[in-house]
Amino acid sequence: MTRILLVEDEEKLARFVELELTHEGYQVDKAFDGRNGLDMAEQGNYDMLLLDIMLPGLNGLEVLRRLRRSSQVPVIMLTARDAVMDKVTGLDMGADDYVTKPFSIEELLARIRAALRKQGAQKKEDGLLSCADLSVDVSRHRVTRGGKEIELTGREFALLQYFIENKTLVLTRDQLLEKVWGYEYLGETNVVDVYVRYLRGKIDDGFEQKLLHTVRGVGYVLRDDA
C-alpha cells in the first residue's frame, strides 16, 4: 500500500485530505508542524510527502531543504494562491510539484498519481524496484529488506525480479516456469513451488508483514497490502 505523509497545520484540512486519500486506498500519516514532519519523513518509509509551506517550527521550504540531503521521496508542496516565489523556490529546491490552496481533491489526487508514476518510471529506469520495505536493485543484483541485505541465488533473484516487476498480479506456475526457467525447461514442474518456498524463507521469515502469498488453486502474488 502506498504510504503518504501529510504535513499540514490546518487540522480540519488535514483530516479532510486524510479521509479522501484513505478512501482512494492510500495509507496516510499526519504531522502538524515542520519539525515533527521532518522527523517522520526521515524515519518513515514513505512513498510521497504532501508538504505545506506555512508551518510552525520549521517552514515547509526548510523541511524540504533538509530532507533533500538524504532522500529523493516525491514531494508535492501545498502553497498559498499568491505565493509565486514560494512555488519557484520549492521547485528549485527539489519539490516535484505544487498545489495551490484552495484546491480540489480531484486535482490533488491527479497530481499524486502523476508524481508516483514518474517516481516509478525513474526507479525502473535506474533498475530499482520495491514492494513495501523490500528493495531490488537489478543493476547491482542486490536485495534488501528493512535495510538488511538478503543473499539470493541467481534463480531466486530472477524469480523475485519477475514477482516484483508484476507485483499485485497473481502469477500462475506456468507463467513463472515460462518466464524464469524458459520454454525449454524439461525438469520437474514442482520446481516453482520449491523455489517459491526458498524465496519466501529469505524475504518473509522474521518479518511481521508477509509479501509473498499463495493464491490457492491459481499461483502466487507479491503484494504489500496484506
N, C-alpha and C positions, 0 to 999 in steps of 0.2 A: 504494500500500500504506500502511495506517495505521501511523504511527510512534509508538512509546510509549517514554518514558524512565522506567526503574525506578530509583529512588534508595533503596537498601536496603543496610545494612551487614552483614546476615547473609548471607554469601556463598552458603551452601547453599540458603537460602530463595530468594535472588535467582536462582540458577541454575535451581531448580525452576520458578519463575514464568516465567522466560525461555523455558524449553523448552515449557511449556504454551501460552504466548501465541504462540510461533513456530509451534507445531502448528496453532493457530487462524488462522494467516495474518497475524499482526501482525509488524512489524519492531521489534525490541527492542534498545535500548542500555541499558547499566547504569552506575551510579555508586555508589560505596560510602561516600561522605561528602558532607556538605552543601555544602561549598564547590565541589567538583568538579561536583556535581549542579546547583547554581545556574548555574555557568558553561556547562554543556552545555545547560541549559534555555533560557538567554538567547541562545545562539549557534545552537542547532539549530532545525530547522523541525518541531517535534513536534506531534502531534495530541492527546497526552494525557501527563500525568505520574502515576505511582504513587509517592507520596512518604511514606516512613517518618517518624515524628516523632522517634524517638530515634536521632539520627545524630551521629557525631563531626564536629568542625569547626564547622558550623552545624546547629542542630537543624531539623527539618522545618518548624516554625512560622515560624522566621526566614527560611528559604528561601522559603516561601510569601509572607511579607510583602514581601520584596524583589522577588520575581517579579511580584507583582501591580502593581508600579509601571509595568510596561511590557508585560505580557502577560495575556491572559484565557484562555490554554490551559486546558482542563479538568484539574482536579487531584483525584485520589482519595487521601485520606490513609490510611495504614496505622497503626492505633493499638493500644495495649495494651488488654486487656479492661476494666480498671477506670479508664481514663484519661478519665473523663467530661468534665472541664474541657478537656482537650486537644481532644476532639471539638467541643465548643461553640466554643472559641476558633478552631479551624481553620475551621469553617463561617462564623463571623463574619468571618474574615479573607479569605474568598473561596474556600475549598475547595468543590468541587461535591458531594462525597460522602466517606464514610469506610468502611473495612472493618476490623473488629476481629480482631486475631490471637488465637488461630489461626483461619484462615478456610479455607473450602473453595474450591477453584479454580473450581467452578461458580458460587459466589456472586460471586467476583471478576469472572469473565467477564460475568455478567449485569449487574453494576454498570458495567463498562466499556462494554458495549453501550448501556445506558441513557444514560450521560453523553455518548457520542458522538452518539446520536440527538438529544439535547437540544441539543448544540452545533450539529449540522447544521441543525436546525429554526430555531435562532436566527439562524444565518448566512443561511439562505434568507429569513427574515423581514426581515432587515436588508439584503437584496439582495447579500449577499456569498457568492460561490461559489468553490470552489477544487478544484484537482487537482494533487497534488504541490506544487511551488513556483509554480504558475500561479494567479493570483487574478483574479477577475472581479467588479468592483463594479458591479452592474446599475444601481443608482440614480444613480451618478455617471458611468456609461458609461466606466469606466476599467479597463484591463487591465495587470497587471504580471506579470513572471516573474523570479524570483530578485531581486526588489526593483527591477528595471528596467522602466520604463513602456514599453508597446508601443502604437503608434498603429494603429488599425484603422478601416476604412471602416464605414459603417453596416451594410452587408450582411455584411461579415466579422464584425462584432460579433454580429449576430443569429445567424449560423451558429455561432460559438463559444459563445454563450449556450445554444443548443439542445444542442450537444455536451456542455457541462459540466453542464447540468441532467439529462442522461441518460448520465453517464459510466459506463463499463464495459459499456454496452449497444451492440451492433452496430446501426448505423442504415443502412438502405438508401438508395439515391439517391432513390427515390420518396418515402420518408418525409421526407428533407431538403428535397426540392423542394416538397413539400406544406406543411411547417411553416415553412420560411424564406422561400420565394418565394410561396406561396399557391396555392390551387386554380386561379386564373385565369391563372397564368403560361403564356404561349404561346411562349416563346423556345426556344433550343436546350437539349436535355436534358443535354448535357455541361457545362452551366454549373456543376453541382455539383462535378464533378471540377476544373474551373478554379478555383473559389473555395476548395476544399479545398487545392489546391496553393498558392494565395496565402496562406491561413491557416497552413499548415504552415511556409511560409518565414518567417513572422513569429514563431510561437510555439515552433518547434523548432530552426530553424537556429542554430547556435552553442552549443547545449546538448547535453550528453552524453546525458541521458535524453530519449528521444523520447516524446511523449504522444499524438500523433495517428497512428493506424495504419490501414493498408488491410487489409481482410479480403477476400481475393481472391474474386471472384465474388459477393460479398454487398454490401459497402459499407464503412463506416468506423466507427472506435470511438476514443473518447478514454479513455485509461486510464493509470495511473501505475505499473503493476506490470511493465512490460517494459523 
